């Protein structure tokens, strides 16, 4: 069985002056079970090797050292007389009949000191209990009778955050209002220019059929305007009269005027010729 030297046990002890003052002080207010806030340090004492049990308590208010955490968690402890920074007994264990605190305990019968993060693994501490504990961490004490083993229970789980996230506020979606066309006019007194602007606006705003769309008769919309009629008469070239009846009427009036002018000239010429013949006869 492996034996630890006295030097290894001393390395786990506290500073000499601080230990005496803390040993004289009584235990602080503590609570059973692990700490529920990040300010406290959870202290676990395993006295199963010397007839005791495993206790887990919370040392509140950010203990300044491992010895302070032990006291704040409600445990009493006694130092080694020759080395006041070294823990000899915790809660009167081991009993005075089993071990004296006059000198350093043997390497196979002393309180081992461990540290851990919550949710982590135990690690044997080599810095001594006079040092500052891990913030929100775990302190472990176990009476070792040979060999190095951590306390009989694992460090408590990581604290879960309980604060709730602020609820997200839904952003309202607003639909922009359609702006009226600046060139549109109302009433029957619309000017030709305004009517033309309205016609252009209507042409621009008219939806254009996408490629592949069909008309109501089932013909693709793109080809409906270019469809060839099966009626031969409908295939005849379009004349000016067909496009504009008023233009056709205008052409007939011009022909009539020209015809009357020619007739007038001929009548005048006949009258002049008749006068001349009478004078010569």
C-alpha positions in Angstrom: 0.0 0.0 0.0 1.4 3.4 -1.0 2.2 5.7 1.8 2.3 9.5 1.5 5.1 11.5 3.1 4.5 14.0 5.8 5.6 16.7 3.3 2.7 15.8 1.0 0.2 16.1 3.9 1.7 19.5 4.9 1.3 20.8 1.3 -2.4 20.4 1.7 -2.5 22.5 4.9 -3.3 26.1 5.5 -1.0 29.1 6.4 0.0 29.1 10.1 -1.3 32.4 11.3 -4.6 32.3 9.5 -5.4 28.8 10.6 -5.3 29.7 14.4 -7.7 32.6 14.0 -10.2 30.6 11.9 -10.1 27.6 14.2 -11.2 29.7 17.2 -14.2 31.2 15.3 -17.5 29.4 15.4 -19.3 28.0 12.3 -21.2 30.4 10.1 -24.7 30.1 8.8 -24.8 27.3 6.2 -27.4 25.2 4.3 -27.5 21.5 3.6 -26.9 20.4 0.0 -25.0 22.2 -2.8 -25.1 25.9 -3.3 -27.9 27.3 -5.4 -26.1 30.5 -6.4 -22.7 31.2 -8.0 -21.6 33.2 -4.9 -21.3 30.2 -2.6 -18.8 27.3 -2.5 -20.1 23.8 -2.0 -18.2 21.9 0.7 -18.2 18.0 0.8 -16.7 16.2 3.9 -16.2 12.4 3.6 -15.6 11.0 7.1 -16.7 7.5 6.2 -13.2 6.1 7.0 -13.4 7.3 10.6 -17.0 6.2 11.5 -18.7 9.2 10.0 -20.7 9.9 6.9 -20.6 12.1 3.8 -22.0 15.6 4.2 -22.6 18.2 1.6 -23.2 21.9 2.6 -23.1 25.3 1.1 -20.6 28.0 2.3 -22.3 31.3 1.3 -20.9 34.8 0.6 -17.7 34.0 -1.3 -15.4 32.4 1.2 -11.9 33.8 1.3 -10.1 30.5 1.7 -10.7 26.8 1.9 -10.6 26.9 5.7 -13.1 29.8 5.6 -15.3 27.8 3.4 -15.1 24.8 5.8 -16.2 27.1 8.6 -18.9 28.9 6.7 -20.4 25.5 5.6 -21.0 24.7 9.3 -18.1 22.3 10.0 -15.8 22.6 13.0 -12.2 21.8 12.7 -9.0 21.6 14.8 -5.5 22.4 13.7 -2.3 20.5 14.4 -0.6 22.1 17.4 2.8 22.2 15.8 1.4 23.3 12.5 -1.7 25.5 13.1 -2.3 25.7 9.3 -2.9 22.0 9.0 -6.3 20.4 9.7 -6.2 17.6 12.3 -9.9 17.0 13.0 -13.2 17.8 11.3 -16.3 17.6 13.5 -14.1 15.8 16.2 -13.0 13.1 13.8 -10.7 11.2 14.2 -11.3 10.9 17.9 -8.5 12.0 20.3 -8.1 8.3 21.3 -7.3 7.4 17.7 -5.0 10.3 16.8 -3.3 13.1 18.6 -3.1 16.6 17.2 0.1 17.4 18.9 2.2 16.7 15.8 1.7 16.2 12.1 -0.5 13.1 11.3 1.0 10.2 9.5 0.7 9.9 5.7 -1.8 7.1 6.0 -4.2 8.9 8.4 -4.9 12.5 7.5 -7.5 14.8 5.9 -6.9 15.0 2.2 -8.0 18.2 0.4 -9.6 18.2 -3.1 -11.1 20.9 -5.4 -13.3 20.8 -8.4 -15.5 22.8 -10.7 -19.2 22.1 -10.6 -19.9 19.3 -13.1 -16.1 18.5 -13.2 -13.8 16.0 -11.7 -12.0 16.0 -8.3 -8.4 17.1 -8.2 -6.0 16.7 -5.3 -5.1 20.2 -4.2 -1.4 21.1 -3.8 -1.9 24.7 -2.9 -3.3 24.3 0.6 -6.6 25.3 2.2 -5.4 28.9 2.9 -5.7 29.8 -0.8 -8.9 31.3 -2.3 -11.4 28.7 -3.5 -12.6 28.4 -7.1 -15.5 30.9 -7.5 -18.7 29.0 -7.3 -16.7 25.8 -7.1 -16.5 22.7 -4.9 -14.2 21.9 -1.9 -13.7 18.3 -0.8 -12.3 16.8 2.4 -11.8 13.1 2.8 -10.0 11.2 5.6 -7.3 9.1 3.9 -6.1 5.8 5.5 -3.7 4.9 2.7 -3.8 5.7 -1.0 -5.3 8.8 -2.6 -9.0 8.8 -3.3 -11.4 11.7 -3.7 -14.6 12.1 -1.7 -17.2 9.4 -2.1 -19.7 11.6 -4.1 -19.1 13.6 -7.3 -19.2 17.4 -7.5 -22.7 18.8 -8.0 -23.9 19.6 -11.5 -23.4 23.0 -13.1 -25.9 25.6 -12.1 -28.7 26.2 -14.7 -29.5 29.7 -15.6 -33.1 30.6 -14.6 -33.4 34.1 -16.1 -35.7 34.3 -19.1 -34.9 36.0 -22.4 -36.9 39.0 -23.3 -39.8 38.2 -25.7 -39.3 39.4 -29.2 -41.7 42.1 -30.4 -43.3 41.5 -33.7 -42.7 44.3 -36.2 -46.0 45.3 -37.9 -45.9 45.1 -41.7 -47.4 48.1 -43.4 -48.6 48.1 -47.0 -47.7 51.3 -49.0 -50.7 53.1 -50.4 -51.0 53.4 -54.2 -50.2 57.0 -55.4 -52.7 58.5 -57.9 -51.4 59.3 -61.4 -50.5 63.0 -61.5 -51.6 63.3 -65.2 -55.2 61.9 -64.6 -58.2 64.4 -64.7 -61.8 63.9 -63.6 -65.0 65.2 -65.2 -66.1 65.5 -68.8 -64.1 68.7 -69.3 -60.8 66.8 -69.8 -58.5 68.4 -72.3 -57.1 66.4 -75.3 -53.6 66.5 -73.7 -54.9 65.2 -70.4 -56.8 62.5 -72.3 -53.7 61.5 -74.1 -51.7 61.3 -70.9 -54.4 59.1 -69.4 -54.3 56.8 -72.4 -50.5 56.5 -72.1 -50.8 55.8 -68.4 -53.4 53.1 -69.1 -51.1 51.6 -71.7 -48.2 51.5 -69.3 -50.3 50.1 -66.4 -51.9 47.4 -68.5 -50.6 44.0 -67.5 -48.4 42.2 -70.0 -49.1 38.5 -70.4 -46.1 36.4 -69.5 -44.6 33.9 -71.9 -46.7 30.8 -72.1 -50.0 32.4 -70.8 -53.2 31.5 -72.7 -56.2 33.6 -73.6 -59.8 32.9 -72.6 -60.2 30.9 -75.8 -57.2 28.6 -75.0 -54.8 30.3 -77.5 -51.5 31.5 -76.1 -51.7 35.2 -75.3 -48.5 36.1 -77.1 -49.9 34.6 -80.4 -53.6 35.7 -80.0 -52.8 39.2 -81.4 -50.9 37.8 -84.4 -53.4 35.0 -85.3 -54.3 34.7 -89.1 -58.0 34.5 -89.9 -59.3 31.6 -92.0 -61.8 34.0 -93.9 -60.2 35.1 -97.3 -62.1 38.4 -97.1 -60.6 39.2 -93.8 -57.1 38.7 -95.4 -57.5 41.6 -97.9 -55.2 44.5 -97.5 -56.6 47.3 -95.3 -57.4 50.6 -97.2 -57.4 54.1 -95.9 -61.2 54.2 -96.1 -61.4 51.1 -94.0 -59.2 52.6 -91.4 -60.9 56.1 -91.3 -64.4 56.6 -92.9 -64.0 60.3 -92.5 -60.9 60.2 -94.6 -62.8 58.4 -97.3 -65.6 61.1 -97.3 -63.0 63.8 -97.5 -61.6 62.3 -100.8 -65.0 62.3 -102.5 -65.6 66.0 -101.7 -62.3 67.0 -103.3 -63.1 65.1 -106.5 -66.5 66.8 -106.8 -64.9 70.3 -106.4 -62.3 69.6 -109.1 -65.0 68.3 -111.4 -67.1 71.5 -111.0 -64.1 73.6 -111.6 -63.4 71.9 -114.9 -67.0 72.2 -116.0 -66.9 75.9 -115.2 -63.8 76.4 -117.3 -65.3 74.6 -120.2 -68.5 76.7 -120.0 -66.5 79.9 -119.9 -64.5 78.8 -122.9 -67.7 78.0 -124.9 -69.2 81.4 -124.1 -66.0 83.2 -125.2 -65.9 81.3 -128.5 -69.6 82.1 -129.2 -69.0 85.9 -128.7 -66.1 85.8 -131.0 -68.0 84.0 -133.8 -70.8 86.6 -133.6 -68.3 89.5 -134.0 -66.6 87.9 -137.0 -70.0 87.2 -138.8 
